[in-house]
């Protein structure tokens, strides 16, 4: 599907299926009317056909025709909404957004904010900052275990020995368990600048400065 990048709402390739269905339905409808007319003209006057049956069949065909027309209109609206989503995604380029990711971008001499959300209540929560090769650089224990809300952890960019790490992309891993020792699922988040966008199959995918990608619809916050 191709979209109009200037937001005029023109969409190429949308509604093809609905248009085909409408065309086929119209042909079937006209064929039925022709056949019905011929049957009425050639019916036995002594045994006339049941008009109630024909009226019922006509009503059913009319309902189907209206349903396809409504579906056609809904697909048009859906295409316009998809175009609006793409334009909104383009407007995010250059902005900093918070989105689901395992990657954490660290700027030289700065700090980074890592975030997480738990699927359930947890008694023990820790976060580890690791390098691309899996080397443990820093860990934070005793973090909040409340479910649902977004929790922030500020990393000062230092390793275990208090030495500053170079700017670049790092990874965050959250480990959480409940009072019984059962693992609690967690999703990590981080803020990163949007550097680009691709649009395919009605979905806007954002390229992030931290090296990751995310769907525009998953953004938690725009900064």
N, C-alpha and C positions, 0 to 999 in steps of 0.2 A: 504494500500500500504506500502511495506517495502522498505527502501532505504539502500544503501551501505554507512555506516558511514565513510568510508575511501575515499569517493569521486571518486570511480572508474566509477561512472555513471550507475552501475547496478541497475535496478529497478525491483522489483517483483510485478507482478500484473498489470503492465502498458500495455496498448495497447490490452487488452483482447477483448474488444468490437470490435475494428477495425479488429483484426485477425479473429474473428467470422464472421464479415461482409464479409471479403475477401473470407473466405472459402465458405460461402453460395453463394456469387456472382459467384465464380468459378464453383460450381455445377450447378447453373442456366444457366451459360454461356455454359457449356458443354452440358447440356440438350437441350438448344436451338439449338446448332450446330447439334446435333444428329437429332432433329426433322426437322430442315431445310434441312439436307441432305436427309432424308427420303422423304420429300415432293417433293424435286427436282427430286429424282429418280422415284417417282411414279406419277409425274404430267402428265396431258393429253398433248401429243405432239401437238394436234390441238389447245389447249388453254393453252399455257405456262404461268407460273406464272410471275408476274411483278418483274424482277430482281432488279429494282430500289428500291422497297419497302424493299427487303431483305437486300440490301446494307445499306440502311438507318437504319434499325434495328440493324445491326451489328455495325455500327458506333456509335449508341447511347449506346449500351452495352459496347463498348470499352471505351467510355468517362466515363461511370459510374465506370468501373473497374479502370481507371486511377485516378478518384477522390478519391475512397476508398484508393488506394495506397498512394496518396498524404496525405490524412488524417492520415493514419498509420504513415507516416514519421513525420508529425507535432506533433502527440501525443508522439512520441519518443523524439523529441526535447524538448517538454514541460516537459516530465519527467526528462530529464537531467537538464533543468533549475531549476526545483523544487529541485533536489538534490543539485545543486550549492547554492540555497537559503538556504537550511538547513545547509550546511557547513559554509556559511557566518554567519548564526545565531550562530553557535557554536563558531566562532571566536570572537563574541561579549561578551562572558561570561567573567566577570571580568572587563569589560570596563564600563565607565559612558556614558549614552546616554540620549538625550532629546527626550521625546515622549509624546503623549497625555495622560493625567492622571488627576485625581482630588486629588491625594495624593501627599504630599510634605514631604520628609524625612529631619529631623533636627538632626544634629550631636551635641553631647554635646559641649557646649561652642562655637559653630560655627553659621554660617548664612546659609540661604537657598535662592536660586533664584527661584522665581515662575514666570511663563511666561503665556501669553495669546495671542490669535489671534481673531480678530473680523471679522464677516461675512460681516459687512457693516460699514459705517462711523457712529460714535457715538459722542454725545455731552457731555454725562455724563458717566464716567466709574469708578467703584470702585472695589476693591478686598478685600475679607474678609478671614482671617485665622481662622479656627475653629477646635475644638477638635473632636475626634471621636463621642462624644455624642452631638455634635452640638453647644457647648458653644463657643461664639464669643471671640476670644483672641486678635485679632488685625485687623485693617482695614486701607486701603489706598484709599484716594479719589483723584479726579482730575487727573486721569491717562490718558494717551494718547488714543485718540479715532480714530486714523487712521486705516483703514481696510487693511486686507491682511498680514501685516508684523507681526513678532513675537516681542512682547513687554516684557521686563523683569522688575520684581519688586524684589528688594533685601530685604528679611526679616531678621532682625538681631537676630531673635530667642527670642525676648522679648515680653511680653504681654503688655496690656494697661498701667500698672503701672510701666513698665520698669524692671520687674523681669524676669530673664532668665527662659525659659521653659525647661523641660527635653528632652533629645533626644528621638526621636520616629517618628511616622507617624502622620501627620496632614493633614487637607483638605483645599483647596482653592476654593473660590466661586467668580466668576466675575459677576457683575451686570452692564449692559450697556443699554443705551437708546439714541435715536436720538433726534433732536430738537423738534419733535412733541410729544415726550414722549413715542414713541413706543419702545418696547424691541428689542435689537440687539443681535442675537445669538453670543456666545463666546465659544471658546475651550481653556481649560487650559492645560499647559505643565509643566513638571519639569524634572530635571536631576536626574537620579538614576543609581545605578550600576546594571548590569545584573548578576543575580545569577544562572540562569538556562534556559533551553529551552525545549519545547515540539514540536513535529512535527506531524501534523495530517491533512489529506485531502489536502496535498500540501501547508499547511500554517505553518510557524515557529512562535510560540508564545513564547515570552520572559517573564521570571519571574524576577521581579524587587526587589531590596532591600527595596523599600518603601512599599512593600506588594502588589503592583499592577501587572498587566500583560499587555502586548501590543504586537501587531503583528510586526514582524521585518520590514515589509514594511512601517510602519508608523513612523519610527524613523526620527526625524528632524535633529539631529546632534550627532556626536560621539566625545566624549572628551577624 
